[in-house]
Amino acid sequence: MDTPSRIQEMMRRHGYLAAALAIVGATALFIPFRELLGGERWGWPYLLVLGFIAGTAGVGPGVLSAVLAFFAWNFFFIPPYHTLFVASRGDVIHLAAFLVVGTAIGLQTGRLRDRELVAQREERHTAALNRLSRSLVSETSASSLVESARRELADIVRAREVSLWVPGPDGTPGPVGGGSAPSPDIIRLWEGVALESSPISKLVTLGQTGDGGSQGERTHRVAVPLVSAQSAEGVLELSVDRPLDTTQSRFVMSLANLLAAFLQSQRLNKVAMHAAAAQEAERLRAAVVSSVSHELKTPLASITAAVTDLLEPDIEHGAEAVREKLRDITEDLGRLDDAIADLLDVSRLEAQAWQPRPTDFEVGELIGSVVSRLPRASRERIRYAVPEDLPMISLDFVQLSRALHHVITNALDYSEGPVTVGADSGENPAIWVSDRGPGIPADEKPLVFDKFYRGREGRSHRSSTGLGLSITREIARANGCDISIQDERPHGTRILLTLPLRGTL
């Protein structure tokens, strides 16, 4: 509290004593000069004194100073001196007029001063609530907001201690920001409010603490249940020097309502986050189940059918037919292995259990290794555009092979013509895969690297895990590469994997 506020508080608490002392002091100052003015004129200096008292101490001290000045003027300045007897009728009129005017000045000036003090207090309270309201927007933790509330309460109501109790997982109130356990009073108050169907926020006096030696050694404990529009959110507890007056009580209630709104907002945000997380988990679970069921069951069904056909005793198979079916089985097993590998790759990348291990190798060696593992029909569609002067690169060969494999198979699946695998040398070496398919719409380009996203074209004619390009992006990030999508002319897509300069990893 600033110095003018302390003076005003002192005048409000000791205004009557200050009024009496002011009149006594003014009288002692005027007596040596009472012969300079006529006795009927000393009322004017007293009017100045009582105006000052009423303007600083309020209505009561102002009226008291008018009465005291009336008797002091009569006793010390109206002949005969040192008696209340008035010899002149004119002096009686002067005294009566002074008493009326002085009382009126005390009433009016004191009321103006009281209104000014109320306006100043309301302004301070409003400013404090505005600051706390701004904190509601910027603060994200209840402990930080409690510190802001503690500063405002210490300034406005001189709160010594401020505690905020909110229910824990077991429903028992606990302190925000750490601290001791709540008192039995707080527990009883919370249990009573929590059991109410429509809880009400109200100021509750909990009692006093201290040894009772003097008023200054006692503290008054008050509490306010923090009640939102839906339920009880917690309890605000204060320790103050003196009982709260009406204005201070209103301020505490307003602040409690702000805290309740903040706690309700936090609670609803947590509920919304949990609901969103549960919804996203359910969506991913459904996508995983759908993708895995297709990608695992389809090759298994194909393998089962081929093996069953070969084992059928009533059907004779020639050597060439057997080899053809075995090749189909091998391709289905490869497809099954790829689907399982995709799921394992995702889990390892998300758990950060698959860290890059760089080795030196050539781009041509990488491309050849990836293409050699493709099915025969897919290999026949591959075209190469790899210059001979490419420098050695130092990355994780296994991870980069997996990433390039996903890009190539994605291009083969989403196009029907040849697919070109190439590389660029120069300042920013890169590996790219180009197809002549329908291309990727502009609105889908930011989404193609998301898990389980297959796009309109993929949903229309094909089902897959939707993990390939997502795995590619995560591998590229881990190895310091940059992956991007470009349009081919007149139609088609090019996926570009820009490699880091050697030595930058």
PyMOL commands that set and color helices and strands:
alter all, ss='L'
color gray80, all
select helices_A, chain A and resi 3-13+15-33+39-41+43-57+59-77+89-138+142-156+184-195+215-217+246-311+319-350+363-372+376-379+397-413+445-447+455-461+468-478
alter helices_A, ss='H'
color red, helices_A
select strands_A, chain A and resi 159-167+173-175+204-209+219-227+232-240+359-361+382-385+393-395+419-424+430-435+482-487+493-498
alter strands_A, ss='S'
color yellow, strands_A
deselect
rebuild
show_as cartoon
